[in-house]
Amino acid sequence: LAKKHGLAVLSDTEIEAMRHVGAREAVSRLHIPPLKIPTLIKEGREQLITHIDSVELFSGLRTQLQVLAKTAVLGIVTSNDEEVVRAFLKVQKLELFDFVFSERTLFGKGKLLK
């Protein structure tokens, strides 16, 4: 998507660093014009759906989730579509979550978690 839309292509190190910032900060650091955000979100979701079978879990996450699911209520709050999240969980055989809440606004999850 970056090349297609004339945005910077990030190295693996830069991608890892972006995992630790919020959406607003990422948009700012990447100099993404606000008018491009809806298009990027739409196309990114389409690519995610297309490649859902090849998305990998972080190392050790499966085991940790399985342990947690035995004693805790697990949930996901996401800006992705609930159907996409559930499809990913099904592919990964991780249907352990008690709820998936989808908030469509890119910048709204922080408020929901409070």
Summary of the structure (lengths in Angstrom):
residues: 114
radius of gyration: 15.6
end to end distance: 32.1
largest distance: 46.8
contacts: 239
relative contact order: 0.12
helix: 51%
strand: 7%
